[in-house]
Amino acid sequence: MLNKIALEEAWNISDAASLGGFQPGSLAPKGVIGGDLGANLLDIHGTRLQQMDENGVEFMVLSLVSAGPQGVADKAGAEKLARVANDKLSDEVMNTPSRFAGLVSLSMHDASQAASELKRCWNELQGFVGVVLNDFQSAGEDGNTMLFYDDPIYDTFWKTAEELNAPVYIHPRSATPEITEKMWKGREHLAFSALGYANRVNMHLLGIITAGVLDRFPKLKIVVGHMGEHIPYDLYRIDHKLNRARFPNMRMRKDKLVRDYFGTNVFITTSGHFSTPALLCAMAEIGTEAIMFSIDYPFESIPNGCVWFDEHVKDTLNARDLVRIGRGNALRVYERLREAPHGLKELTTTECGVGGLRREEGEVEFGLYNKDWSRRMVRQ
């Protein structure tokens, strides 16, 4: 499929280490994840853009690599990292606004300060279309305090995000030192993408939903990646076990199920989870309108994610659903993508290269699958 939009794509600042940000060597040795992970994170207009062109990705929405400000336990330090990163990301995406936009990074130590920084980026800078929060906010002298945004003290922030129509992408991050020691020691291989990331984000998202945040702010939009962080496949059990008689004080609306928020308030992306059966399950559980394409570059391969979507998913879905997931839904969730300086438009299936009759001038068409009446032209 041509003209795809990718939403969970990471970027880093060159002085991240001095500001408490992500250091690539802390995750894996050089050469383990996509060659030079550090260089790939810093690059926007070189290899990244070249691979986008080669794989039918028209547009990427960039965000500061996890854990960002959420990993900085010091309030002043987290706020400084967010501000520096936002200023630099705005400059970067405005170099090529027809191909890139950004998500605002925020310190979540203080809800009012987070709201103010979001307003600054939204109204004074250019190129931002939403927010990224890397799960919980680390706090405390030892970094073991975890601040979660289902607490009513964060309503000031949620109110601002709703008023600005700024979708909030909740992205995974590593656990605190205490949780790592108690839960993941001896099984460190499970602490990250294989299990730990999803387990922490899905708890946080479900906490936000069941705390009634989306009921208090009904126009708010929240996005999670990695095919929904396991939630779509557990929705029956989640809704079944949130028994209102057993949990009468749960603040979520009494006439709604968790699944009812998907497609209107809650959305997922395919980032780093290139499984067609999983996608079909998610479509059946939460609907096509709740799902958007993403890659998770540079932690995942642009060609790998695109070959999956363009070749394997294409042969499974109808063309309209493919284009909705690959492009259309992103334009409906991230409405600023339609506006200047980006100016993206909805495209037809034919414009995206997955619909319509395609043939050469003067060619006689015998069938949709084989172009010769009597001789097989496609490989067996």
VEXDREN-2710 file (C-alpha; in Angstrom, 1 decimal):
% VEXDREN-2710
k/r/px/py/pz
1/MET/0.0/0.0/0.0
2/LEU/1.2/3.5/-0.9
3/ASN/0.9/6.6/1.2
4/LYS/0.9/4.9/4.6
5/ILE/1.0/7.0/7.8
6/ALA/3.1/5.7/10.7
7/LEU/2.5/7.0/14.2
8/GLU/4.8/5.4/16.8
9/GLU/8.3/6.2/15.4
10/ALA/11.1/7.2/17.8
11/TRP/13.7/10.0/17.7
12/ASN/16.3/11.2/20.1
13/ILE/18.2/14.4/20.9
14/SER/22.0/14.4/20.7
15/ASP/22.4/15.6/24.3
16/ALA/20.0/13.1/25.8
17/ALA/22.5/11.6/28.2
18/SER/23.3/14.9/29.9
19/LEU/19.6/15.6/30.3
20/GLY/18.7/12.2/31.7
21/GLY/17.2/10.8/28.5
22/PHE/17.6/7.5/26.7
23/GLN/21.0/6.1/26.0
24/PRO/20.9/3.3/23.3
25/GLY/23.7/1.3/25.0
26/SER/21.5/0.8/28.0
27/LEU/19.0/-1.4/26.0
28/ALA/21.3/-3.5/23.9
29/PRO/24.9/-3.5/22.5
30/LYS/25.5/-1.7/19.2
31/GLY/24.6/-3.9/16.3
32/VAL/21.8/-5.9/18.0
33/ILE/18.9/-3.7/17.2
34/GLY/18.9/-2.4/13.6
35/GLY/22.7/-1.9/13.3
36/ASP/23.4/1.4/15.0
37/LEU/20.4/2.2/17.1
38/GLY/21.8/5.5/18.4
39/ALA/22.5/6.8/14.9
40/ASN/19.1/5.7/13.7
41/LEU/17.3/7.5/16.5
42/LEU/19.1/10.7/15.7
43/ASP/18.5/10.5/11.9
44/ILE/15.4/11.9/10.4
45/HIS/16.1/13.2/6.9
46/GLY/18.6/10.6/5.8
47/THR/18.2/6.8/6.0
48/ARG/14.8/7.1/7.7
49/LEU/13.4/9.2/4.9
50/GLN/15.0/7.0/2.2
51/GLN/13.4/3.8/3.7
52/MET/10.1/5.6/3.9
53/ASP/10.3/6.4/0.2
54/GLU/11.2/2.8/-0.6
55/ASN/8.4/1.3/1.4
56/GLY/5.4/3.5/0.6
57/VAL/5.4/5.4/3.9
58/GLU/4.3/9.0/3.1
59/PHE/4.4/10.3/6.6
60/MET/5.8/9.6/10.1
61/VAL/4.8/11.1/13.4
62/LEU/7.9/11.3/15.6
63/SER/8.2/11.2/19.4
64/LEU/11.1/11.4/21.8
65/VAL/12.3/7.9/22.6
66/SER/11.1/6.3/25.8
67/ALA/11.3/6.8/28.7
68/GLY/11.8/10.5/28.0
69/PRO/10.7/12.8/30.9
70/GLN/8.8/9.9/32.5
71/GLY/12.2/8.4/33.3
72/VAL/13.5/11.5/35.1
73/ALA/12.5/11.4/38.8
74/ASP/13.6/14.9/39.4
75/LYS/10.8/17.3/38.6
76/ALA/13.0/20.2/37.3
77/GLY/15.1/17.8/35.3
78/ALA/12.0/16.1/33.7
79/GLU/10.5/19.5/32.8
80/LYS/13.8/20.7/31.2
81/LEU/14.2/17.5/29.1
82/ALA/10.6/17.9/27.8
83/ARG/11.1/21.5/26.9
84/VAL/14.4/21.0/25.2
85/ALA/13.1/18.0/23.2
86/ASN/9.9/19.8/22.2
87/ASP/11.8/22.8/20.9
88/LYS/14.2/20.6/18.9
89/LEU/11.6/18.3/17.5
90/SER/9.5/21.2/16.3
91/ASP/12.6/22.5/14.4
92/GLU/13.3/19.1/12.9
93/VAL/9.8/18.3/11.7
94/MET/9.4/21.8/10.2
95/ASN/12.4/21.1/8.0
96/THR/10.1/18.7/6.1
97/PRO/6.5/19.1/7.4
98/SER/5.1/17.3/4.4
99/ARG/6.7/14.1/5.7
100/PHE/6.9/14.5/9.5
101/ALA/5.0/15.7/12.5
102/GLY/5.7/15.4/16.3
103/LEU/4.2/14.3/19.6
104/VAL/4.7/16.6/22.6
105/SER/6.8/15.2/25.4
106/LEU/5.7/16.2/28.9
107/SER/6.9/15.9/32.5
108/MET/4.0/14.5/34.5
109/HIS/5.2/15.4/38.0
110/ASP/2.7/18.2/38.0
111/ALA/-0.6/18.2/36.0
112/SER/-0.8/21.9/35.7
113/GLN/2.8/22.3/34.5
114/ALA/2.1/19.5/32.0
115/ALA/-1.0/21.3/30.7
116/SER/1.0/24.5/30.4
117/GLU/3.8/22.9/28.4
118/LEU/1.2/21.2/26.1
119/LYS/-0.4/24.6/25.5
120/ARG/3.0/26.2/24.7
121/CYS/3.8/23.5/22.2
122/TRP/0.3/23.6/20.6
123/ASN/0.0/27.3/20.3
124/GLU/3.6/28.7/20.0
125/LEU/5.5/25.9/18.2
126/GLN/4.7/24.2/14.9
127/GLY/4.5/20.6/13.8
128/PHE/2.8/18.9/16.8
129/VAL/-0.3/16.8/16.4
130/GLY/-0.6/15.0/19.8
131/VAL/1.1/14.0/23.0
132/VAL/3.3/11.0/24.0
133/LEU/3.4/9.8/27.6
134/ASN/5.8/6.9/28.4
135/ASP/3.6/5.2/30.9
136/PHE/4.0/6.2/34.6
137/GLN/6.1/9.1/35.8
138/SER/9.1/8.2/38.0
139/ALA/9.4/10.3/41.1
140/GLY/11.0/10.3/44.6
141/GLU/14.7/10.5/45.6
142/ASP/15.3/6.8/44.7
143/GLY/13.2/6.9/41.6
144/ASN/10.8/4.2/42.9
145/THR/7.7/6.3/43.2
146/MET/5.3/5.8/40.4
147/LEU/2.8/8.4/39.4
148/PHE/-0.3/7.2/37.4
149/TYR/-2.6/9.4/35.5
150/ASP/-5.9/7.8/36.6
151/ASP/-5.6/9.9/39.8
152/PRO/-8.1/12.8/39.7
153/ILE/-5.2/15.3/40.3
154/TYR/-4.4/14.8/36.6
155/ASP/-7.9/16.0/35.5
156/THR/-6.3/19.4/34.8
157/PHE/-4.1/17.8/32.2
158/TRP/-6.8/15.6/30.7
159/LYS/-9.1/18.6/30.4
160/THR/-6.4/20.5/28.4
161/ALA/-5.7/17.6/26.1
162/GLU/-9.5/17.3/25.4
163/GLU/-9.9/21.1/24.8
164/LEU/-6.9/21.1/22.4
165/ASN/-8.0/17.9/20.6
166/ALA/-4.6/16.5/21.3
167/PRO/-4.6/12.7/21.2
168/VAL/-2.4/11.1/24.0
169/TYR/-0.3/8.2/23.0
170/ILE/0.6/6.0/26.0
171/HIS/3.9/4.3/25.2
172/PRO/5.8/1.7/27.3
173/ARG/8.9/2.2/29.4
174/SER/11.2/0.2/31.7
175/ALA/10.2/-0.6/35.2
176/THR/11.5/1.2/38.3
177/PRO/14.6/-0.3/40.1
178/GLU/12.4/-1.7/42.9
179/ILE/9.9/-3.4/40.5
180/THR/12.7/-4.7/38.4
181/GLU/14.3/-6.3/41.5
182/LYS/11.1/-7.8/42.8
183/MET/9.4/-8.9/39.6
184/TRP/12.0/-9.4/36.9
185/LYS/15.2/-10.5/38.5
186/GLY/16.3/-13.7/36.9
187/ARG/13.8/-13.2/34.1
188/GLU/15.1/-9.9/32.7
189/HIS/14.4/-11.2/29.2
190/LEU/10.7/-10.8/29.9
191/ALA/10.9/-7.4/31.4
192/PHE/10.8/-5.4/28.2
193/SER/9.0/-5.9/24.8
194/ALA/8.2/-9.6/25.3
195/LEU/5.9/-9.0/28.3
196/GLY/6.7/-6.3/30.8
197/TYR/6.0/-3.3/28.6
198/ALA/2.5/-4.5/27.7
199/ASN/1.7/-5.6/31.2
200/ARG/2.4/-2.1/32.6
201/VAL/0.8/-0.1/29.8
202/ASN/-2.4/-2.2/29.8
203/MET/-2.8/-1.8/33.5
204/HIS/-2.4/1.9/33.2
205/LEU/-4.8/2.3/30.3
206/LEU/-7.4/0.1/32.0
207/GLY/-6.9/2.2/35.2
208/ILE/-7.6/5.4/33.3
209/ILE/-10.7/3.9/31.6
210/THR/-12.2/2.4/34.8
211/ALA/-11.4/5.6/36.8
212/GLY/-13.9/7.4/34.6
213/VAL/-11.4/9.7/32.9
214/LEU/-13.1/9.2/29.5
215/ASP/-16.5/9.8/31.0
216/ARG/-15.4/13.1/32.5
217/PHE/-13.7/14.1/29.2
218/PRO/-15.8/12.3/26.5
219/LYS/-13.9/13.9/23.5
220/LEU/-10.5/12.8/24.8
221/LYS/-8.6/10.3/22.6
222/ILE/-6.0/7.9/23.9
223/VAL/-3.8/5.7/21.7
224/VAL/-1.6/2.6/22.6
225/GLY/0.6/0.6/20.4
226/HIS/1.8/-3.0/19.8
227/MET/-1.7/-4.2/18.7
228/GLY/-3.3/-2.9/21.9
229/GLU/-0.9/-4.1/24.5
230/HIS/-2.8/-7.5/24.9
231/ILE/-6.1/-5.8/25.7
232/PRO/-8.2/-6.7/22.6
233/TYR/-7.6/-10.4/23.2
234/ASP/-8.8/-10.2/26.8
235/LEU/-11.8/-7.9/26.3
236/TYR/-14.4/-10.6/27.0
237/ARG/-12.8/-11.5/30.3
238/ILE/-12.1/-7.8/31.2
239/ASP/-15.7/-6.8/30.7
240/HIS/-17.1/-10.0/32.3
241/LYS/-15.0/-9.6/35.4
242/LEU/-15.5/-5.9/36.0
243/ASN/-18.7/-6.9/37.9
244/ARG/-20.5/-3.8/39.0
245/ALA/-22.1/-5.5/42.0
246/ARG/-18.7/-6.6/43.1
247/PHE/-17.0/-3.3/42.4
248/PRO/-19.8/-0.7/43.0
249/ASN/-17.3/2.1/43.6
250/MET/-15.6/1.8/40.2
251/ARG/-16.0/5.2/38.6
252/MET/-16.5/4.2/35.0
253/ARG/-20.0/4.7/33.7
254/LYS/-22.3/2.0/34.9
255/ASP/-23.9/1.4/31.5
256/LYS/-20.7/0.9/29.5
257/LEU/-18.2/-1.8/28.9
258/VAL/-14.5/-1.2/28.3
259/ARG/-14.9/-2.3/24.7
260/ASP/-17.4/0.6/24.2
261/TYR/-14.6/3.2/24.3
262/PHE/-12.6/1.7/21.4
263/GLY/-13.0/3.5/18.1
264/THR/-14.3/6.7/19.8
265/ASN/-11.9/7.4/22.7
266/VAL/-9.4/4.6/22.6
267/PHE/-7.3/3.4/19.6
268/ILE/-4.5/1.0/18.9
269/THR/-1.7/0.8/16.4
270/THR/0.2/-2.2/14.9
271/SER/3.6/-0.9/16.0
272/GLY/6.1/-3.8/16.4
273/HIS/3.3/-6.4/16.3
274/PHE/3.2/-7.7/12.7
275/SER/0.9/-10.6/13.1
276/THR/-2.1/-11.0/10.7
277/PRO/-4.1/-13.3/13.0
278/ALA/-3.6/-10.8/15.9
279/LEU/-4.8/-8.0/13.6
280/LEU/-7.9/-10.0/12.6
281/CYS/-8.7/-10.7/16.2
282/ALA/-8.3/-7.0/17.1
283/MET/-10.6/-6.1/14.2
284/ALA/-13.2/-8.6/15.4
285/GLU/-13.1/-7.3/19.0
286/ILE/-12.7/-3.5/18.7
287/GLY/-13.5/-2.7/15.0
288/THR/-11.5/-1.5/12.1
289/GLU/-12.1/2.1/13.0
290/ALA/-10.0/1.6/16.2
291/ILE/-6.8/0.4/14.5
292/MET/-4.0/2.4/12.9
293/PHE/-0.8/1.3/11.1
294/SER/2.6/2.0/12.8
295/ILE/6.1/0.5/12.6
296/ASP/8.0/1.3/15.9
297/TYR/11.2/2.4/14.0
298/PRO/14.1/2.2/14.7
299/PHE/13.3/-0.6/17.2
300/GLU/11.6/-2.4/14.3
301/SER/12.4/-2.6/10.6
302/ILE/10.6/-0.3/8.2
303/PRO/10.8/-2.9/5.4
304/ASN/9.7/-5.7/7.6
305/GLY/6.6/-3.9/8.9
306/CYS/5.7/-2.6/5.5
307/VAL/6.2/-6.0/3.7
308/TRP/3.8/-7.5/6.3
309/PHE/1.2/-4.8/5.8
310/ASP/1.6/-4.4/2.0
311/GLU/1.9/-8.1/1.0
312/HIS/0.4/-10.3/3.8
313/VAL/-2.3/-8.1/5.3
314/LYS/-3.3/-6.8/1.8
315/ASP/-4.2/-10.3/0.7
316/THR/-6.4/-10.7/3.8
317/LEU/-8.4/-7.5/4.1
318/ASN/-10.6/-5.7/1.7
319/ALA/-9.0/-2.7/0.1
320/ARG/-11.2/-0.2/2.0
321/ASP/-10.2/-1.6/5.4
322/LEU/-6.6/-1.7/4.4
323/VAL/-6.6/2.0/3.6
324/ARG/-8.5/2.9/6.7
325/ILE/-5.9/1.2/8.9
326/GLY/-3.0/2.3/6.8
327/ARG/-4.0/5.9/6.5
328/GLY/-7.6/7.1/7.0
329/ASN/-8.0/6.4/10.7
330/ALA/-4.9/8.3/11.5
331/LEU/-6.4/11.4/9.8
332/ARG/-9.5/11.1/11.8
333/VAL/-7.8/10.6/15.2
334/TYR/-4.9/13.1/14.6
335/GLU/-7.0/15.8/13.0
336/ARG/-4.1/18.3/12.9
337/LEU/-2.5/16.1/10.2
338/ARG/-5.1/17.6/7.8
339/GLU/-4.1/21.2/8.6
340/ALA/-1.1/23.3/7.6
341/PRO/1.8/22.8/7.7
342/HIS/1.1/19.1/7.0
343/GLY/-2.0/19.2/4.8
344/LEU/-2.6/15.4/4.5
345/LYS/-5.7/14.2/2.7
346/GLU/-7.8/11.1/2.7
347/LEU/-7.1/9.0/-0.4
348/THR/-9.0/6.4/-2.3
349/THR/-7.9/2.8/-2.5
350/THR/-6.8/3.4/-6.1
351/GLU/-4.7/6.3/-5.0
352/CYS/-3.1/4.1/-2.4
353/GLY/-2.3/1.4/-5.0
354/VAL/-4.6/-1.3/-3.6
355/GLY/-7.8/-0.7/-5.6
356/GLY/-9.0/-0.1/-9.2
357/LEU/-8.0/-1.8/-12.4
358/ARG/-4.3/-1.5/-13.1
359/ARG/-3.1/-2.4/-16.6
360/GLU/-0.7/-1.3/-19.2
361/GLU/-1.8/0.8/-22.3
362/GLY/-3.3/-1.6/-24.9
363/GLU/-3.2/-4.6/-22.6
364/VAL/-6.1/-7.0/-22.7
365/GLU/-7.3/-8.1/-19.2
366/PHE/-8.4/-11.7/-18.9
367/GLY/-8.7/-11.9/-15.2
368/LEU/-7.9/-10.2/-11.9
369/TYR/-5.4/-12.9/-11.0
370/ASN/-3.8/-14.0/-14.2
371/LYS/-3.4/-11.9/-17.3
372/ASP/-3.2/-14.7/-19.9
373/TRP/-6.2/-16.7/-20.9
374/SER/-4.4/-20.1/-21.3
375/ARG/-1.0/-19.8/-19.6
376/ARG/-0.3/-19.3/-15.9
377/MET/1.7/-16.1/-15.4
378/VAL/2.1/-16.1/-11.6
379/ARG/4.4/-18.3/-9.5
380/GLN/3.0/-21.4/-8.0
END
